[in-house]
Amino acid sequence: MQLPSKDDVVKKWYESRISMTEEYDTGAVVIKVDGIPIGTFGNFSASIGKAKSKKTFNVSAMTAAALSGKKVLTYEANLPEGKNKILYVDTEQSKAHCKKTLARILALANLPEGIDNEHLEFLSLRKYTPKERIEIIECALATTEGIGLVIIDGVRDLLFDINAPLEATQITSILMRWTDEYQIHIHTILHQNKGDENARGHIGTEINNKAETIIKVEKDKSDENISKVSAVLTRAQTFPTFAFRINDHILPELIEGYVSEPKKAGRPSKKEFDPYFDITQEQHEIPLKGYSRPCLTSSIMKTSRINLSKNFAPYLAASIRTRQQRKSLFSGTKEWLCRITGNSTDTIGEATATEPAYCFRLLYFIQGAYI
């Protein structure tokens, strides 16, 4: 690798100096929610959410607001003359599905669907490698005049390994360079972890640390047909939570007067122990290495608070050898216990339904491997 010359480093050093006698551009506001800024030129933001939470529908509304200059859901956007083009990059969907997203954006913006819009360029990069995707985006930014907003639906696909710290830092640095060098705003979409509320992988951590705004899209707990949008991290004022549903035209539609469930006072309640998510495969193997099946069966029988049948305990011992088996074993359903024990649902109470997980916890306590 060729090292930078001393002159290059000196130039970057001088350019990086901050002076009290200089005026610096704070970056024009590009996107607002209910009048509150969430995106400016020279910065990037992100939407996070679990699978099927309607993240792409939400960002379609944001894009439509920028394209039309009108309010869509609660989004408002202001792309100035000369910076009023949008680059939308999808890394996950096929071209057919990308066309549906493009049609949805045009419909939300009240623009003709049968023709291309000169202010919106939509790219489908599913078939390319992460390195090729980065090169294509870079080429589009360098050669297309007037881009002010970039949407990257699937920033995870710019990396080979989502949990590689070095790669995550490199991608985040590229996003920051693009926003500064081209004076644009980038909005990315990233999945949340299944087991918690954090953005997925090291790239999620890096984006949380560097983004101007983090928006969360999630299903309403009382109605799965409703998706609510809230601010997780902001550098400015937090915008009010809003919600939308998908109407008969398969477009996001604002729910007027939506009131989100108030947060409970005090510290959040501790998440219930889940042996699948809370114990790694390596930790799981620790107490099993020194056990034969008869010995393990005996331990399970001894640690149980109820009398497990002789047929049930050996099955339990034989079924906790791998992480995947553990996942299905500790589902805690009455039907599963009925199938194993031969009892009817009426004779199995709630305490019994959770008994396998309890036995497994005690087994971990005994071996000192419980987290």
N, C-alpha and C positions, 0 to 999 in steps of 0.2 A: 504494500500500500504506500502510495506517494505521500510524504509528509508535507503539510502546508509550508510555504516559504515564510521567512521572518516578516517580510513586507505584508503578506496576507494577514498574519496574526496581529501585527501592529495596526493595520487598517481596521480590523474588527474591534480591537481594543479601543481605538479612538471613537468608532461609531457607537460603542456601548456606553460611553460616558454620559452621565446625566448632569446637566447644569441648571442652576437656579436662574440664569439669565436667558434660557431658551424656553420657547413655547412648544408644547407637545400636543399632538392631536389625540383627543380621548377616544376617537372612533365614533362615527355616526351610528345612531340607533337604527337597526335593521328590522328587528322583530319585537313586538309588544304583546302582552297578554293583559286584556282589560286596562290598557294604557300604561302598564308597567314594563319597562325594558327588560328583555331577557337575552337579546343578542345584538352585538355591535360589530362593526368592521374591525378586523384585527384580532378577533377572538373566535373561539369555538364553543359550542354547547352540545348537550347530548340528551336524548330520550332513553330511559331505561324501562324495562318491564319484562314480565315473564312471558313465556310463549302464549300466543293467541290472546294477548291482552289488548290488541288493536293498536299497536304502536305505529304501524304503517298508515292506518287510517288517520291517526292523529297528525302525523307528519304530512300527509296529503293535504290536510286542511291548512297547515302552516304554509306549505308550498303554494297552495291556491291563493292564499291571502297575499303572498309576495308577488304572485303572477298578475293578480287582478288589481291590487292596490285597494281592495275592499276587505271588510271584516268577514272572516270565515270562522265559525264557532266563536271563540273569543280572541282569535289571533288577528293582529294588524301588522302590516309590514310596509316599509318605506324604502324602496330601492331607488336611489337618485338617477337622474339621466346620466347615461354613460356607464352605469353600474347596475343595470336593470335586467341582466340575464341570469338565469338559474341553471345550474348544472346538477342534475339528479342522478346519483349513481346507485344502482341496485346490484348487490353482490350475491344474492341468494336465489332469486326467482328466475324462472324460465322467461324467454322473450314474450310468450303468450300472456303470462301473468303480469309481466312488466307493462305490457300494453294496457291491461285492465287498470293498473295503478295510474298510468298516464291519462287514461280516459276519465278516471275518477277525479284527478286534479283539475282537468279542463272543465268537467261538469260543475265542480265546486266553485270554480272561478267564473262560471257562466260564459264560457268561451266555446266556440264550435269544436266538436269532437272529431269531425271527419278530416280535419286538416292539421298539419303540424303548426305549432306556434313558434315564431322566431325567437321568442324570449325564453324558451325552455328547451334544454337539450337533455334527453333521457338516455342513460347508458345501462346496458345489461352486461355485467362482467362475470357472470356465474362460471363460465367455462375456463376462465384464466387462473393462473397461479397468483398467490399474493403479490409476488414481485411484479408480475405483468400488470396487475390491477393498479398498483402504485404508479407504474410508468405511464399507463393510459391516462390516469387522472392528471398526472403532472403535464403530460402532453396537451390535454384539453385546456388546462389552465394557462399554459404558456402560449397557446396559439389562438385562443378564442378571446376576442376583445369584449369587454363590457360585463364580465361575470361579477356578480355581487354576492350571490348566495350559492352555497354548495351543500347538497344533502347527500350523505353517505349512509345508505340503509344497509348496515352490516359491516361496521368498521372492524369487527372481529376477523373478517375475511381478508384483511390486509396483512394478517400475521399467519405464520405457519403454526406457531405454538402459542395459544392464548395465555398459558401460564409461564412463559419465558420472560423474566424481568427485563433483560437487555432488549429483546425485540419490542416489548411494550413501550419502553422508554424511547426507542427509535421511532416508532409509529407516532407517538404523542409529539415528539420533536418535529416530525414531518408536518403534522397538522398545524403546529404553532408556526412553523416556517411558512407554510402556504398562506395562512391567514395574514401574516405580517408582510410577506413579500408581494402578494397580490392584492392586499387590503380588501379581503373578503370576509364573510362570516361562513363558518362551516357548522352544520348541525349533523350529528351522527346518531345512530341507533345501535343500542347494545342490549343484550339479554341480561336479566338478573339470574342469580343463582337459584336453583330449585329449593334449597334448604333455608335460605335467608333472603334479606332484602338488598344485599350488596350486588353491584354490577359484577359481571362474571370475569374471573381471571385477573391476572396482573394488569392487563390493558384496562379493565374496569377501574382498578385502583388508581392508575395513572390518570385516566380521564377525570375521575372524581377530583383529583388533586389539582388538575390544570384547567378544567372547563370553567367558563364564565357562569353557566347555569346548567343544572341537572334537573330534568323533568321526569317524573315517574308516571307511567300509565299502568293502571291496574283495574281488574274487574271489581265492581262493587260487591261487597260481601252479601248484601241482601238481594241482589238481582244481577245474575251473570250476563244479562243482555246490556248492562250499563258498564261503560268504562269511565273511570274518573282520572283526571289529570291534575297533578299537584306538583309544587316546587319542592325539591329535596335540598338542593344547594344553590344559593344565589349570591351574587356580589352586591346586589341592590335590594330593593324592597321585594318581599315575597308576594306573588300574585295569588288571588283567591282560587281555591280548588273549583274546577268545573267538571262537568260530565257530559257524555254524549252516548247516543245509541245509534245503531245502524238502521236506517229507514228502509222502506220498501224498494227504493231505488239503489240500494246498497251504497248509500252515502252516509257519512257521519252527520248526525243531527243533534244540535245542542239541546240539553234538557234544562229548560228555564227553571230558576228557583231551586236548583239542586242544593241540598244541604248535606255535607259530608258528616259522618259520625264523628263527634268530638273525641279528641284524644283523652284517655284516662289520665287523671292526675297521678303524680308520683312516677317512680321508676316503672319501666315496662315489665310486665310479668315474665318470669323466666320461662323460656321455651321448654316444653316437655321433652324429656330425654327420648331420643330416637336412635336405637341401636344401629340403624343402617347409615344415618348421616353422621352420628356422633362418635362412631368407633371405626377407625380405619382398618383395612384388611390386615396390615401388619400388627396392629394392636389386637385384632381379633384372633390372630394365630398364636399369640403368647400363651394363653392358658390352655390351648388345645395341644400344644406340642408334647407336653408331658402326660397326656391322658390317652389311655386306650378307650375304646368304646364302652366296655363294661364299667370302667372306673368313672368315665364321664356320666354314664347313666346313673350310677350310684350317687354322684354329687348332685345331679339334678333332682333326684328323688329326695335327698336329704335337705336341700335348700328350698323345696316347695312348701308353701303354706297350706296346700290342700293335697289330698291323696290322688296323685296321678295314677292312672291305670298302668299296669306293667307293660302293656303294648305301646302306650303313649310315650313314656319316658325314653325307650330306645329309639323311637322315631325322632324325637326331639334331638337326641344325641347325634344321630346320623345326619341331621339336617342343618347343623350349624357349622359345617366345615368350610363353607365359602361365603363370601359377602352376598352374592346373588341369592343363595339359598336362605341366608339370614333375612333378606328383604321380604321374601314371600312368607317365611316362617312367622315373622312378627307382624303380620298384617292386623292381628287383633280382632278378627271377625268371628262372630258366633258361628257362622256357617262352616268356617274352616275347622273350628274345634269340634263341631258336631260330626263332621266327616271323619275326623281322626278318632274321636272317643266313642262314636256310635250313639251319643245321646241326642235327645230332641232339643230344639231351641228353647223350649219352655223350662228345661231343667238346668240351663246354663245361664248364670247371672252375669252382671257386668264385671264383677271381680274376677270371675273365672275366665272371662274373655280376654283379660289382659295378663293372665297368669304366665304365659310363656315369656313375655318381655320381662316380667318380674323375676322369674327364675334366672334368666340370663344376666340381669343386673347383679343378683346375688352371687352368681358364679364369678362375675368379674370382681366383685368385692373380695371374695375369697382369694382369688389369685393376685390381687393388687394391680389389676390392669384396667380398672374402671377409671374413666377420665373425671 
